[in-house]
Amino acid sequence: MTPPERATPPSHLRARRQQGFTLMGLLFWGVLIAVVAVIGMRIFPSVNEYLTIQRTVNKLAASGATSVAELRNAFERQKDVEYSISSISGKDLEITKENDRIVISFAYEKEVELMPPVYLLIKYEGRSQ
């Protein structure tokens, strides 16, 4: 008597090699995503302040004010309204005239604390359009 032949299982029942993350891979990606998220959360207020300053400077340049003192005072009034502007003041603005158009430029540095001994230095600069 011959041994019975084994029938091969259908293709959907055959064992397949599993694919996916290992525990170490999952931990690596989790830590990497957490570090990037923490850095992003620390930097976001600084970027928001820069964008607010840029909008304010563009609005002031288009306002039609003609004197330097008037523009600086207008920036200080806007700074009182916008709570997020704290890195620069009206005296830090460089106000020039190019082709009969007022151009307001600014530059400042912001230190962002990531962890107590580690800081990130960001240099911002901008000008009115």
C-alpha positions in Angstrom: 0.0 0.0 0.0 1.3 3.4 -0.9 1.0 6.3 1.6 -1.8 8.7 0.8 -0.7 11.8 -1.1 -1.0 15.0 0.8 -3.2 17.6 -0.9 -1.6 21.1 -1.0 -3.7 23.6 0.9 -5.4 26.4 -1.2 -3.3 29.5 -1.7 -5.2 31.5 0.9 -4.4 29.0 3.6 -0.7 28.7 2.9 1.6 30.3 5.5 3.0 33.6 4.3 5.9 35.5 5.6 4.6 38.2 8.0 5.6 41.7 7.4 5.5 44.7 9.7 7.4 46.5 12.4 9.5 44.9 15.0 9.3 46.2 18.6 12.6 48.0 18.2 11.5 49.6 14.9 8.3 50.7 16.5 10.1 52.2 19.5 12.6 54.0 17.2 9.9 55.6 15.1 7.8 56.4 18.1 10.7 58.2 19.8 11.7 60.0 16.6 8.1 61.2 16.0 7.9 62.4 19.7 11.1 64.4 19.4 10.0 66.1 16.2 6.6 66.9 17.8 8.2 68.4 20.9 10.5 70.5 18.8 7.6 71.6 16.6 5.6 72.6 19.7 8.5 74.6 21.1 9.1 76.5 17.8 5.5 77.2 16.8 5.0 80.3 19.1 8.2 81.8 17.7 7.1 81.3 14.1 3.7 82.7 14.9 5.3 85.8 16.4 7.4 86.3 13.2 4.3 86.0 11.0 2.4 88.4 13.2 5.3 90.9 13.0 5.4 90.5 9.2 1.7 91.1 8.8 1.9 94.2 11.0 4.9 95.6 9.1 3.1 95.1 5.8 0.0 96.8 7.1 2.0 99.8 8.4 3.9 100.2 5.2 0.6 100.3 3.2 -1.1 102.6 5.8 0.2 105.8 4.2 2.1 107.1 7.2 5.0 109.3 6.2 7.2 110.0 9.2 9.5 107.5 10.9 8.1 108.5 14.4 4.6 108.0 13.2 5.4 104.5 11.9 7.2 103.5 15.1 4.3 104.7 17.3 1.8 102.8 15.1 3.9 99.7 15.5 3.9 100.2 19.3 0.1 100.6 19.3 -0.2 97.4 17.3 2.2 95.6 19.6 -0.1 96.5 22.5 -3.0 94.9 20.7 -1.1 91.8 19.5 -0.1 90.0 22.6 2.3 87.7 20.6 4.8 90.4 19.7 7.4 90.6 22.4 10.8 90.2 20.7 11.1 93.6 19.0 9.8 97.1 19.5 9.2 100.1 17.3 12.8 101.3 17.8 14.1 98.0 16.3 12.5 98.7 12.9 14.6 100.0 10.1 12.5 102.4 8.0 13.7 103.5 4.6 12.2 104.9 1.4 12.8 103.1 -1.9 11.3 104.5 -5.2 8.8 106.7 -3.3 7.7 103.7 -1.3 8.2 103.2 2.5 10.0 100.0 3.3 10.1 98.7 6.8 12.6 95.9 7.7 13.4 94.1 10.8 15.8 91.4 12.1 16.0 89.7 15.5 17.2 86.4 17.1 15.1 84.2 19.2 16.4 81.5 21.6 14.0 78.5 22.1 14.7 76.2 25.0 14.4 72.6 23.9 15.7 71.0 27.1 17.5 72.8 30.0 21.0 72.6 28.5 19.9 72.7 24.9 18.7 75.8 23.0 17.8 76.4 19.4 18.8 79.8 18.0 16.5 81.1 15.2 17.4 84.2 13.3 14.4 86.0 11.8 14.5 88.9 9.3 11.9 90.4 7.1 10.7 93.5 5.2 7.5 95.0 4.1 6.3 94.2 0.6 
